[in-house]
Each structure stands twice: as structure tokens, then as C-alpha cells.
Amino acid sequence: MKKRLFSLILAFALLLSAVPTVFAATHHEVVIDGVVYWVYPEEGYAEIHSTVRGSLPQVLEIPQYVNGYPVTRLDTFGLTDLEGVVGVILPDTMTFIDDISIAGFDLVFVGLPNNEVNIEKNFVGAHALDYYYLPQNFSLSPECSAYGSKLFASHTCVGYEKHRAFARDLIPMDAHPDSQYVPANSGVFRVDGNELTAIYLVSLRDPSFNGNLFVMDSAVNGMPITKVEGTCKNYNTSLVLGDYVRVVEDGAFTEEWGQIINDLYTPACLERLPANLPVKSGITTVYGTTGTYAEQYAKEHGLKFLDMAKTPFVDVPENEWYFPYVHDVYWLGLMNGTSETTFEPLATTSRAMVVQVLYNMSDRPRVYAQKAFDDVVEGQWYYDAVNWAKAVGVCNGTSETEFSPNDPVTREQLAAFLYRYAVLCGYTCIASGDLSGFSDRNRISDYAREPIQWAVGAGIINGTSPTTLEPRSNATRAEIATMLCRLVDFLTNN
């Protein structure tokens, strides 16, 4: 019996050996910029398989070739873990995009390939997506005809008239068919020599996150944006034009839902604004430079005009050392005056006020912590700010139970607040200044020694003289403005 069973097994094995066997195609894995590619040398192509979380660039441009093989496929879930990615540009070699293959919470745009592509109908699941960029030769394969008319219906498409069949909200580029276009997280731009013209600008999708403020980029890929001739549906009450914008044509920044621009910030080089810009006398304020087109525009339309090269404060003369710092904190919205016309640069500021400024800089996050100090009572204007600062480690109290919110902030307290805020923002504060030249260095409190060493080394705080720091002296409003500006520079440059 055993011998017969063995013979049957052997015969079955021989039978199977005669049947052609289909093996899965062999591949090897390649990781580039956080994207995992599967390369199939025998078949001669590569596909996007997945991503490595936390390793992706802000704008993810997929290469056309990996190890010499064209990237032709985007698999299901291939680009669905896109933390921090705002834009995806797919290569012209790609011919197939699978179902549920692109998704990202921060995703603003997707650039499609410049050729015929077979796209599964539910390929994108990014609800924050602002637009698709459709190059001139982009088209859908015949396989997509059954659902092509609905494929891009829910988002804006920047493309050509021939794309209108499947892109209902289409911004056409046919007027300049031979031009080069640049898709970016802030919109789509036409290359005109060494400059860019905006044909579509991305506005904030939920303006409540940033106080109804739309700040236009000044440049993309190192090229200045000098003209706006496209569209930007305006959902915001404040508009900041780019630093190099000379002309804004009719149709740009169109009014939505009766939205009027309250604050319009203009560069000195501006030469033209559209006749249909949603501004209104008695509501809109134009910010610019005296003697420029912006001032003339404001007068012609009955709008209030403010010169951003100046401040409204009569006690901050332009020849004082602190003028540029007071100017910047005022226009950045970090500090207000003590009245409409005074700043009182030599007066002091309370501990609560400094913490409030840092809280505002953090977009006023919601506070779930319990009351941090006995002398910080709910209902006071600084209540949330102090509780937040204590919860995240930006501030300590003057005792275990008291914060002393109305006490003037000292120079060493201010340095400690700014140091902890920089650490909170994720910066490595390794700068260490030499304090040996200051005769009063021994008066620095233990808690403030490391923050002051960092602040001196980072150029955020200087001595009150070449040999004194006066760490326990009250900081003046001019000194606070100066240190805040230098902190912003530190955060920006690092």
C-alpha cells in the first residue's frame, strides 16, 4: 500500500512538472525621497508601491525613471500616507493610476502626466485638494470613458479647453499654448522670460485658521511673480500681494459671497489694480508707500491709505535705534501701541502681555489644562495664554502658586520666555554666548543662565552697555520689540 501511494505521488509530481508554471514577476525595491518603488527588470518598468512616513518632501515630484526603468504605474495606496506633502507631480511616463492611490490631509494639488493615462475613478481621496494641473497632452484612456465626465468634477482643474469634457470647473491655458507652466502649492504660473505670471492662485480653504488672511507668494522656484492675470476666489478679508507684483488684471481676486477686502497690502512696484477688485469706501484700508500707485488708487476709490514705511506713533521717531523694531512688531501684529498715536517705548510691559504675544504667535491653540496659578482667574484677558504657556513649558510662576501677571517682565524673564518658546517650536537652541565680559553676570538667576547664554549667542539680546547685562532690570517696550523681532529672524533663518 505504501509503495503504491509513493508511486502515485511521484507520478503526480511528474505530471505537475510537465505543466507550465506561472511565477510572480520578480522585482527589487528602491526608495527615493521617501517613495518606495518596485522595479521589474524583466518586464522593463517600475511602479509606485508605498511611502515611508516622515521622509517625504513638501512637493513630491515623481521621477520618470528609477534605475533606468520608466515609472508607469501608481498602485492602490501607493501615495496615501502623505503627511506634510502639499503637492504631487506625476511623471509623463505614467500610463496607469489605480483606485484609491493618492490621499493626503495637506495635499493642495496633483499634477497629472503629459500623456494618455488610464485612471481608476476614485484615485484621489484628499478632501483638502485645491486643484489638478492638466498638461497640454494629458488625456484619458478609452477605458475611462464611462466615468470620465465625473472624474475631476469636484475640484478646480487648470488645463485646456479639450479637458472640459471631464473637468467641469476648468481654468483654460489655451491663450498661450506654447508657454511653459509651473504648478505649485500656491497656484499655477506661466513662465514669461525670467518672471512668472499667476494664472490661478490658491486661496485658503478654511480662512478661520489664519484670521482671514491670504498672503500671496513673492516667488516660486526662485522666479519672481510679477503679474496676476488669472483667478483667485477671494474668501478672505485681508490680502497681501507679493513683493514683486506690478500688475493685477481684471478677474483676479474675485468676490465670493459678498466678501469685501478689509485690508490690502501692496508692494511699492505696483502699477495696476483691477477695476472689479472687491474693495469698498469706509471699509477697505490700503497699505503701501507714500507717492506710489497704491496711494493714488486709494484716493480714487475713497479708501483709507496707510504708509507701511512709517508707524502711527508720534513717540517713535525714525532716527531712534528702536524705530525699525517697533515698526516691524507693529506691522507684524505682535505689539500694539498704548494708544492710537503712542507706543511708549521706554515704558515696561507686564509678564502676562509677553506671554499673550507668544500665545498669539502660536495661533492661540485651545487650552485643556486646568488653571495653572491662583492669581490667574478665568475671565481675565490673559487666562488662556498663561495656562497654555504653563502647560507647554514656556513659563514658570514667580512661586509655585502665583504667576504675578501684572508685574513688569525683567530682561532675564523675557530671555527665558523666548528661549522656551523656541524650544517648543522644535528648534535646537545650541548657541552659547560668552558672558565673561559682563561684570554683572553673577546676578543672572540660575533658571535664566542657559536662556541668556543662548540669547546672547544667537544675537537676540545685547548688553545695556559693553560690560553690563542688567538681567533683573525691567525690560522696556522698545527692548521687548527688539527681542521679538530678533526671535522671528532666528526662527525664520533656522
Secondary structure as UniProt FT lines:
FT   HELIX           2..17
FT   STRAND          28..32
FT   TURN            33..34
FT   STRAND          35..40
FT   TURN            41..44
FT   STRAND          45..51
FT   TURN            53..54
FT   STRAND          59..61
FT   STRAND          65..66
FT   TURN            67..68
FT   STRAND          69..74
FT   TURN            76..78
FT   TURN            83..84
FT   STRAND          87..89
FT   TURN            92..93
FT   STRAND          96..97
FT   TURN            99..100
FT   TURN            105..106
FT   STRAND          109..111
FT   STRAND          116..119
FT   TURN            121..122
FT   TURN            127..128
FT   STRAND          131..133
FT   TURN            136..137
FT   STRAND          139..140
FT   HELIX           142..144
FT   TURN            145..147
FT   HELIX           148..150
FT   TURN            151..154
FT   STRAND          156..159
FT   HELIX           161..165
FT   STRAND          170..172
FT   TURN            174..175
FT   TURN            177..178
FT   STRAND          181..184
FT   TURN            185..186
FT   STRAND          187..192
FT   TURN            193..194
FT   STRAND          195..201
FT   HELIX           207..210
FT   TURN            211..212
FT   STRAND          213..215
FT   STRAND          219..220
FT   TURN            221..222
FT   STRAND          223..231
FT   STRAND          238..240
FT   TURN            243..244
FT   STRAND          247..248
FT   TURN            250..253
FT   TURN            257..258
FT   STRAND          263..265
FT   TURN            268..269
FT   TURN            275..276
FT   TURN            281..283
FT   STRAND          285..288
FT   TURN            290..291
FT   HELIX           293..300
FT   TURN            301..302
FT   STRAND          304..307
FT   TURN            308..309
FT   TURN            314..315
FT   TURN            318..319
FT   TURN            321..322
FT   HELIX           323..331
FT   TURN            332..333
FT   TURN            345..346
FT   HELIX           351..361
FT   TURN            362..363
FT   TURN            374..375
FT   TURN            378..379
FT   TURN            381..382
FT   HELIX           383..392
FT   TURN            405..406
FT   HELIX           411..424
FT   TURN            425..426
FT   TURN            436..437
FT   TURN            439..440
FT   HELIX           441..443
FT   HELIX           446..457
FT   TURN            458..459
FT   TURN            466..467
FT   TURN            471..472
FT   HELIX           477..493
//
